[in-house]
């Protein structure tokens, strides 16, 4: 009976293999990912991808593109949220004058605008 080598190199594909039990398994590592700051929207989308689109999530993760993808989406969502809030404020007449005259009414309207704008972001960018 011949003994098998602990590791081998395949010149045809350039991979190294390690002996595990009686099978050779390739020595594979995930691509090193750069650290990207991911905010609220990026984390929400990451969770959505994990649960609803695991193949896409794994493709991004294994290629090392997940961090950059989530950071870009997070930035885009924040910019879209700010723009949507400004547009809704203007359309509904929520101004600094209202804030000076009736603070509670201003807070109520701004909370409503913010909540609606966040739902728009979720439906258009995050959960797609």
PyMOL commands that set and color helices and strands:
alter all, ss='L'
color gray80, all
select helices_A, chain A and resi 40-52+54-63+66-92+96-101+103-126
alter helices_A, ss='H'
color red, helices_A
select strands_A, chain A and resi 7-10+15-20+23-26
alter strands_A, ss='S'
color yellow, strands_A
deselect
rebuild
show_as cartoon
